[in-house]
Amino acid sequence: MASEHDALRLAIDAARVPRHVAVIMDGNGRWAERHGEHRMMGHANGVNAVRETLTGAGEVGVKYLTLYAFSTENWNRPQAEVEALMDLLVRTLTSELDSLNENRVRLNAIGDLDKLPPDCLRLLREAMASTAGNDRITLTLALSYSARWELMRMARRMAEDVQHGLLSAADVDESAVAARLATAGLPDPELLIRTSGERRISNFLLWQIAYAELWFTDTLWPDFTRADLYRAILDYQQRERRFGLVSEQVKA
């Protein structure tokens, strides 16, 4: 008997799977509260949802999966929680590296990474180097990331290039901006998912999601499964992506 996620997966049109899916993983703390657990138990159980989502994305042919793992604003959380989150990241990178390579997952990271603890940053870079040759799916972790930080850094880099004669005002276009973003080399997400019932973007990939389809679910992140991912993709496939055109033009 086929499981629910198998039935949903078979309903997906393989020719119209979004190439890049981005996820705002929200609800770990509320999950812990509902289960009478410490907040860190919510984060720890959220790792299972990452595995589920990565597995599901690979099964249906998603080539890029970007997860909002830790924002620049998260540094303002209680120090004990921040330290525990960094420790969880280190332990997860260590325990999952073999699985990433076995499943041909390339690990990537974006954000103000120099703010990460030295041991965390070292392990992250080692994991990225170890998986650099993998080609099934690229998993990007947004760590110490915010879109405003990214856009400010882009503007600074562009100004420096103009100052040094590497760029003229006439050369400033969308491609010039994209080349100086943290996501340079990655396609823009076609689908953005947010869990836990919140209906906001929270400073995530503001430039890149200009034409993304948004899908919100009340499911808390630790409870998110590949079946939820497939529901989001099926909903995406029911939408008409017009990019400013009218329906008749798209159909033609």
HELIX and SHEET records of a PDB file:
HELIX    1   1 GLU A    4  ALA A   11  1                                   8    
HELIX    2   2 ALA A   14  ARG A   16  5                                   3    
HELIX    3   3 ASN A   28  ARG A   34  1                                   7    
HELIX    4   4 ARG A   39  VAL A   60  1                                  22    
HELIX    5   5 THR A   72  ASN A   76  5                                   5    
HELIX    6   6 GLN A   79  GLU A  102  1                                  24    
HELIX    7   7 LEU A  113  LYS A  115  5                                   3    
HELIX    8   8 PRO A  118  SER A  130  1                                  13    
HELIX    9   9 ALA A  147  GLN A  163  1                                  17    
HELIX   10  10 ALA A  169  ASP A  171  5                                   3    
HELIX   11  11 GLU A  174  ALA A  178  1                                   5    
HELIX   12  12 TRP A  221  ASP A  223  5                                   3    
HELIX   13  13 ARG A  226  GLN A  237  1                                  12    
HELIX   14  14 SER A  247  LYS A  251  1                                   5    
SHEET    1   A 6 VAL A 105  ILE A 110  0                                        
SHEET    2   A 6 ILE A 137  TYR A 145  1                                        
SHEET    3   A 6 TYR A  64  SER A  71  1                                        
SHEET    4   A 6 HIS A  20  ILE A  24  1                                        
SHEET    5   A 6 LEU A 191  ARG A 194  1                                        
SHEET    6   A 6 GLU A 213  PHE A 216  1                                        
END                                                                             
